[in-house]
Amino acid sequence: MKILVINCGSSSLKYQLINMEDKGVLAQGLVERIGISGSILTQKVDGRDKYVIESPLKDHQEAIDLVLRTLVDDNQGVIKSMEEISAVGHRVVHGGEKYATSVVVTEEVIKNLEDFIKLAPLHNPPNIIGIRACQALMPNTPMVAVFDTAFHQTMPEKAFMYPLPYELYKEDHIRRYGFHGTSHKYVAGEVAKWMKKDIKDIKTITCHLGNGVSVTAVNGGQSIDTTMGFTPLDGIIMGSRSGSIDPAIVTYLVKEKGYSIDEVNEILNKKSGVLGISGLGTDFRDIRAAVEERNDKRALLTMDIYGYQIKKQIGAYAAAMAGVDAIVFTAGIGEHAPEIRVRALTDMEFLGIELDVDKNDNQNIGDGMEISKPSSKVKVFVIPTNEELMIAEETLELIQK
């Protein structure tokens, strides 16, 4: 059985075709500049040269049509016909409070996703467009929505409620939702396998560190708290996002500096974080190079802030769960920035965390590795995330029901 996984952005589309019999990736690709001049598809298949095709694509339906034609192409394809695709799993960023699990897409589901656009105006519209495009091209193939927010729907009220007037929650659904749920769920499950324990018996802190950053407390396989909030702006310092700040800064910038609300939103989402502190960009390789080559003070400060905020969150979530058995780092920075991991875990022996510095410096993580000392009471892992496989597995489970 083969599952196609689709992740639609506003002008891009990532995809993977996965053979669920052996969990192997038959093909994976990226379509960029949808609706913009210079549209391009890049597909990778193991054992073949990368395939690139430039073709005008006015919308997501044309992009998905190109993806499907490429997958069945006589020379570049990996399947003989679209009939081999059993279902399509769609990453959907926001499922509100309504969806605590993945669902088979119906018209009612689409309507609800449209209602959630006000909660995720940048993300849900392209997600819906991708679903509609696949429905038009594959009308008899089941579509499944897998939500970034679903995993966090197990958070208790004391964790997800903001101390605002209660009416804002009841009427406008303003609360902590959390994101990156598919990634957190995947790596928490992998940690249980590494430790050879039932996930219900483990307290894990999962650190998804990429251009977007979130840390989650996973107790017994369930999310009980997470750093991202009403939007993906909340929490730890990110690539260009500020993370948590004093909310009065917003009113100060508007009243005292004369910024408009849109300008403040632009600052907080696109000009802050790693970019704002370092002045160098959002790529941690550039930050590392600036430190190593010229001991750049702002780059060094960026690293220190990043590691310090993660360290504080680990301490907070250890307290929230009354202990911690494992910590896992994942995503681009989590997997490839040992200098951040060491900043987050140095002087944490009082919590039972003993980092093996040599293992931490090893860049060859493969399918994952333990980076704590054998004597460490808390086990620390670096595990590559695989959101696409998680989406495919949840899609398969639903259609088999």
C-alpha positions as CSV (number, residue, x, y, z in Angstrom):
1,M,0.0,0.0,0.0
2,K,1.3,3.4,-1.0
3,I,0.5,6.7,0.7
4,L,1.2,10.1,-0.8
5,V,2.0,12.8,1.8
6,I,1.4,16.4,0.8
7,N,2.5,19.6,2.7
8,C,1.3,22.7,1.0
9,G,2.7,26.2,1.7
10,S,1.5,29.4,0.2
11,S,3.7,29.1,-2.9
12,S,5.4,25.7,-2.4
13,L,4.5,22.0,-2.0
14,K,6.5,19.2,-0.5
15,Y,5.6,15.6,-1.1
16,Q,6.7,12.0,-0.4
17,L,5.3,8.8,-1.8
18,I,5.8,6.1,0.9
19,N,5.5,2.3,0.5
20,M,3.8,1.4,3.8
21,E,4.9,-2.3,3.5
22,D,8.5,-1.4,4.3
23,K,8.2,2.3,5.2
24,G,10.5,3.1,2.3
25,V,10.3,6.5,0.5
26,L,9.7,5.8,-3.2
27,A,10.0,9.4,-4.2
28,Q,10.2,12.8,-2.5
29,G,10.1,16.2,-4.0
30,L,9.5,19.9,-3.8
31,V,7.6,22.3,-6.0
32,E,8.6,25.9,-5.6
33,R,7.3,29.3,-6.8
34,I,3.7,28.2,-7.4
35,G,1.8,31.1,-9.0
36,I,5.1,32.9,-9.5
37,S,7.4,33.1,-12.5
38,G,10.1,30.4,-12.5
39,S,8.0,27.5,-11.1
40,I,10.2,24.4,-10.6
41,L,9.8,20.8,-9.4
42,T,12.7,18.9,-8.0
43,Q,12.2,15.1,-7.3
44,K,14.6,12.7,-5.7
45,V,14.5,8.9,-6.0
46,D,17.2,6.7,-4.4
47,G,19.7,5.4,-7.0
48,R,18.8,8.1,-9.6
49,D,20.0,11.5,-10.5
50,K,17.9,14.4,-9.2
51,Y,15.1,15.3,-11.6
52,V,14.3,18.9,-12.2
53,I,11.6,20.4,-14.4
54,E,10.8,24.0,-14.9
55,S,7.2,24.6,-15.9
56,P,4.7,27.5,-15.4
57,L,2.3,26.6,-12.6
58,K,-0.5,29.1,-12.0
59,D,-1.9,27.3,-8.9
60,H,-1.6,24.3,-6.5
61,Q,-3.9,22.2,-8.7
62,E,-1.5,22.5,-11.6
63,A,1.4,21.8,-9.2
64,I,-0.2,18.6,-7.9
65,D,-1.1,17.6,-11.4
66,L,2.6,17.9,-12.3
67,V,3.6,15.9,-9.2
68,L,1.2,13.1,-10.1
69,R,2.4,13.1,-13.8
70,T,6.0,12.9,-12.6
71,L,5.3,10.0,-10.2
72,V,3.8,7.9,-13.1
73,D,6.2,9.1,-15.8
74,D,7.7,6.3,-17.9
75,N,11.2,7.6,-17.3
76,Q,11.1,9.5,-14.0
77,G,8.2,7.9,-12.2
78,V,8.1,5.2,-9.5
79,I,4.5,3.8,-10.0
80,K,2.6,2.7,-13.1
81,S,-0.6,4.6,-12.4
82,M,-2.3,6.8,-9.8
83,E,-4.5,3.8,-8.9
84,E,-1.5,2.6,-6.8
85,I,-1.9,5.5,-4.4
86,S,-4.2,4.3,-1.7
87,A,-4.7,7.6,0.1
88,V,-3.3,11.1,0.5
89,G,-2.2,12.4,3.9
90,H,-2.3,16.2,4.1
91,R,-0.4,18.2,6.7
92,V,-2.8,20.8,8.2
93,V,-1.4,23.3,10.6
94,H,-4.5,24.2,12.7
95,G,-7.4,21.9,13.8
96,G,-8.6,24.2,16.6
97,E,-10.1,22.5,19.6
98,K,-12.3,20.3,17.4
99,Y,-9.7,17.8,16.2
100,A,-7.6,15.9,18.7
101,T,-6.9,13.2,16.1
102,S,-6.4,13.0,12.3
103,V,-9.6,12.7,10.3
104,V,-10.8,11.5,6.9
105,V,-11.6,14.7,4.9
106,T,-15.3,15.4,4.3
107,E,-17.1,18.6,3.3
108,E,-17.8,19.2,6.9
109,V,-14.1,19.0,7.7
110,I,-13.3,21.4,4.9
111,K,-15.8,23.9,6.3
112,N,-14.3,23.6,9.8
113,L,-10.8,24.2,8.4
114,E,-12.1,27.3,6.7
115,D,-13.5,28.5,10.1
116,F,-10.0,28.0,11.6
117,I,-8.4,30.3,9.0
118,K,-8.7,33.2,11.5
119,L,-6.4,31.1,13.8
120,A,-3.8,30.3,11.1
121,P,-4.3,32.8,8.3
122,L,-0.9,32.0,6.7
123,H,-1.1,28.2,6.9
124,N,-4.6,26.8,6.7
125,P,-5.5,28.5,3.3
126,P,-2.8,26.7,1.3
127,N,-3.5,23.5,3.3
128,I,-7.1,23.6,2.1
129,I,-6.1,24.5,-1.4
130,G,-3.9,21.4,-1.5
131,I,-6.7,19.2,-0.3
132,R,-9.1,20.6,-2.9
133,A,-6.6,20.2,-5.7
134,C,-6.0,16.5,-4.8
135,Q,-9.8,15.9,-4.6
136,A,-10.2,17.4,-8.1
137,L,-7.5,15.2,-9.6
138,M,-8.1,12.1,-7.5
139,P,-11.8,12.1,-6.7
140,N,-11.9,8.4,-5.7
141,T,-8.9,8.5,-3.4
142,P,-9.4,9.0,0.3
143,M,-7.9,12.3,1.7
144,V,-6.8,12.5,5.4
145,A,-6.0,15.7,7.4
146,V,-3.2,15.3,9.9
147,F,-3.1,18.3,12.3
148,D,0.0,20.0,13.8
149,T,-2.2,21.0,16.8
150,A,-3.9,17.6,17.4
151,F,-1.2,16.0,19.6
152,H,-1.4,19.0,22.0
153,Q,-5.1,18.6,22.6
154,T,-4.3,16.5,25.7
155,M,-3.0,19.5,27.5
156,P,-4.9,20.3,30.7
157,E,-6.7,23.6,31.1
158,K,-4.1,24.9,33.5
159,A,-1.5,24.6,30.7
160,F,-3.5,25.9,27.7
161,M,-5.5,28.7,29.3
162,Y,-4.2,32.3,29.2
163,P,-4.9,34.5,32.1
164,L,-7.1,36.8,30.0
165,P,-10.8,37.6,30.5
166,Y,-12.5,34.1,30.3
167,E,-14.9,35.4,27.6
168,L,-12.0,35.7,25.2
169,Y,-11.5,31.9,25.5
170,K,-15.2,31.0,25.3
171,E,-16.1,33.4,22.5
172,D,-12.9,33.7,20.5
173,H,-11.1,30.5,21.4
174,I,-7.9,32.3,22.5
175,R,-5.8,29.7,24.2
176,R,-2.5,27.8,23.8
177,Y,-2.8,25.4,20.9
178,G,0.8,24.3,20.3
179,F,2.3,23.2,17.0
180,H,4.9,20.8,15.5
181,G,2.7,18.1,17.1
182,T,3.4,15.5,14.4
183,S,7.2,15.9,15.0
184,H,6.9,15.8,18.8
185,K,4.7,12.7,18.7
186,Y,7.1,10.9,16.3
187,V,10.3,11.5,18.3
188,A,8.6,10.7,21.6
189,G,7.7,7.3,20.1
190,E,11.2,6.8,18.9
191,V,12.7,7.6,22.3
192,A,10.5,4.8,23.8
193,K,11.9,2.4,21.2
194,W,15.5,3.4,22.0
195,M,14.9,3.0,25.7
196,K,13.0,-0.3,25.1
197,K,10.1,0.9,27.3
198,D,6.4,1.4,27.0
199,I,5.8,5.1,26.1
200,K,3.2,5.2,28.9
201,D,6.0,4.8,31.4
202,I,8.3,7.6,30.2
203,K,8.5,11.3,30.8
204,T,10.1,13.0,27.8
205,I,11.0,16.5,26.9
206,T,11.1,16.9,23.1
207,C,13.0,19.8,21.6
208,H,12.0,20.6,17.9
209,L,14.6,23.1,16.9
210,G,14.4,24.4,13.4
211,N,13.5,27.7,11.8
212,G,10.5,27.3,14.0
213,V,11.1,26.1,17.6
214,S,9.0,24.4,20.1
215,V,9.7,22.3,23.3
216,T,7.1,19.9,24.6
217,A,6.5,18.0,27.8
218,V,5.4,14.5,26.9
219,N,4.1,12.4,29.9
220,G,3.1,8.9,29.2
221,G,2.9,9.6,25.4
222,Q,0.7,12.6,25.9
223,S,1.5,16.3,25.5
224,I,0.9,18.1,28.8
225,D,2.5,21.4,27.9
226,T,4.3,23.1,25.0
227,T,6.0,26.4,24.2
228,M,4.2,27.5,21.1
229,G,0.8,29.1,21.9
230,F,-2.1,30.7,20.3
231,T,0.2,31.1,17.2
232,P,3.6,29.7,16.3
233,L,5.1,33.0,17.4
234,D,5.1,32.1,21.1
235,G,7.9,30.3,23.0
236,I,11.6,29.9,22.3
237,I,13.7,32.2,20.1
238,M,13.4,31.1,16.5
239,G,14.9,31.9,13.1
240,S,13.1,35.2,12.5
241,R,10.4,35.0,15.2
242,S,10.8,36.6,18.6
243,G,9.3,33.9,20.7
244,S,7.8,35.0,24.1
245,I,8.3,38.7,24.9
246,D,6.6,41.2,27.3
247,P,3.3,41.9,25.5
248,A,3.6,45.6,26.5
249,I,6.4,45.9,24.0
250,V,3.8,45.8,21.3
251,T,1.8,48.7,22.7
252,Y,5.1,50.6,23.3
253,L,6.2,50.2,19.7
254,V,2.8,51.4,18.5
255,K,2.3,54.3,20.9
256,E,5.9,55.5,21.4
257,K,7.6,54.6,18.1
258,G,4.6,55.1,15.8
259,Y,4.7,51.6,14.3
260,S,1.4,50.2,12.8
261,I,0.1,46.9,14.0
262,D,1.2,45.3,10.7
263,E,4.7,46.7,11.1
264,V,5.0,45.3,14.6
265,N,3.7,41.9,13.3
266,E,6.4,42.1,10.6
267,I,9.1,42.8,13.2
268,L,8.0,40.0,15.5
269,N,7.6,37.4,12.8
270,K,10.2,38.2,10.2
271,K,12.9,40.5,11.7
272,S,13.5,39.1,15.2
273,G,14.9,35.9,16.7
274,V,18.2,34.7,15.5
275,L,18.1,37.2,12.6
276,G,17.3,40.1,14.9
277,I,20.0,39.4,17.5
278,S,22.8,38.3,15.2
279,G,22.1,40.6,12.2
280,L,23.5,37.7,10.1
281,G,20.4,35.8,9.0
282,T,18.5,32.7,10.1
283,D,20.9,30.0,9.1
284,F,22.8,28.6,12.1
285,R,25.7,27.6,9.9
286,D,26.3,31.3,9.4
287,I,26.1,32.0,13.1
288,R,28.5,29.2,13.8
289,A,31.0,30.4,11.2
290,A,30.9,34.0,12.5
291,V,31.8,32.7,16.0
292,E,34.5,30.3,14.8
293,E,36.1,32.7,12.3
294,R,36.0,36.1,14.1
295,N,34.4,35.5,17.5
296,D,31.5,37.7,16.5
297,K,29.9,39.0,19.7
298,R,26.3,39.1,18.4
299,A,26.6,35.7,16.9
300,L,27.9,34.3,20.2
301,L,25.1,36.1,22.1
302,T,22.6,34.5,19.8
303,M,23.9,31.1,20.6
304,D,23.9,31.8,24.3
305,I,20.3,33.1,24.3
306,Y,19.1,30.1,22.3
307,G,20.7,27.6,24.6
308,Y,19.7,29.4,27.7
309,Q,16.1,29.6,26.8
310,I,16.0,25.8,26.0
311,K,17.7,25.1,29.3
312,K,15.1,27.1,31.3
313,Q,12.3,25.2,29.5
314,I,13.8,21.9,30.2
315,G,13.9,22.8,33.9
316,A,10.3,24.0,33.8
317,Y,9.0,20.9,32.1
318,A,10.9,18.6,34.5
319,A,9.1,20.4,37.3
320,A,5.7,20.2,35.5
321,M,6.1,16.4,35.1
322,A,7.7,15.9,38.5
323,G,10.7,14.4,36.8
324,V,12.1,13.5,33.4
325,D,13.4,10.3,31.9
326,A,14.6,11.4,28.5
327,I,15.4,14.5,26.5
328,V,15.4,14.4,22.7
329,F,16.6,17.0,20.1
330,T,15.3,17.0,16.6
331,A,14.8,19.1,13.4
332,G,17.6,21.0,11.6
333,I,19.2,22.8,14.5
334,G,18.4,20.2,17.1
335,E,20.1,17.5,14.9
336,H,23.0,19.5,13.6
337,A,24.0,22.2,16.2
338,P,26.0,20.5,19.0
339,E,26.9,23.9,20.3
340,I,23.3,24.6,21.1
341,R,22.8,21.2,22.8
342,V,25.8,21.7,25.0
343,R,24.6,25.2,26.1
344,A,21.2,23.7,26.9
345,L,22.6,20.8,29.0
346,T,25.7,22.1,30.7
347,D,25.5,22.3,34.5
348,M,22.4,20.2,34.5
349,E,23.8,17.3,36.6
350,F,21.5,18.4,39.5
351,L,18.6,17.1,37.3
352,G,20.4,13.9,36.6
353,I,21.6,15.0,33.1
354,E,25.1,14.1,32.2
355,L,26.1,15.0,28.6
356,D,28.8,13.1,26.8
357,V,30.6,15.9,25.0
358,D,32.4,13.6,22.6
359,K,29.2,11.9,21.5
360,N,27.5,15.3,21.3
361,D,30.1,16.5,18.9
362,N,29.6,13.5,16.6
363,Q,27.8,14.8,13.4
364,N,27.1,11.4,12.1
365,I,23.8,10.8,13.9
366,G,22.3,8.4,11.3
367,D,18.9,7.2,12.5
368,G,19.6,8.6,15.9
369,M,22.1,8.4,18.7
370,E,22.3,8.7,22.5
371,I,24.5,11.6,23.6
372,S,24.3,11.2,27.4
373,K,26.9,9.3,29.5
374,P,26.1,5.8,30.6
375,S,25.8,7.1,34.2
376,S,23.2,9.8,33.3
377,K,19.9,9.2,35.0
378,V,18.2,11.2,32.3
379,K,18.9,9.8,28.8
380,V,19.6,12.4,26.0
381,F,19.0,11.6,22.3
382,V,19.4,13.2,19.0
383,I,16.8,11.7,16.6
384,P,15.9,12.9,13.1
385,T,12.2,13.7,12.9
386,N,10.1,12.1,10.2
387,E,6.8,14.0,10.1
388,E,6.0,12.5,6.6
389,L,6.2,9.0,7.9
390,M,4.0,9.9,10.9
391,I,1.4,11.5,8.6
392,A,1.5,8.4,6.3
393,E,1.0,6.0,9.3
394,E,-1.9,8.0,10.7
395,T,-3.4,8.1,7.2
396,L,-3.1,4.4,6.7
397,E,-4.6,3.7,10.1
398,L,-7.7,5.8,9.3
399,I,-8.4,4.3,5.9
400,Q,-8.0,0.8,7.2
401,K,-10.7,1.5,9.7
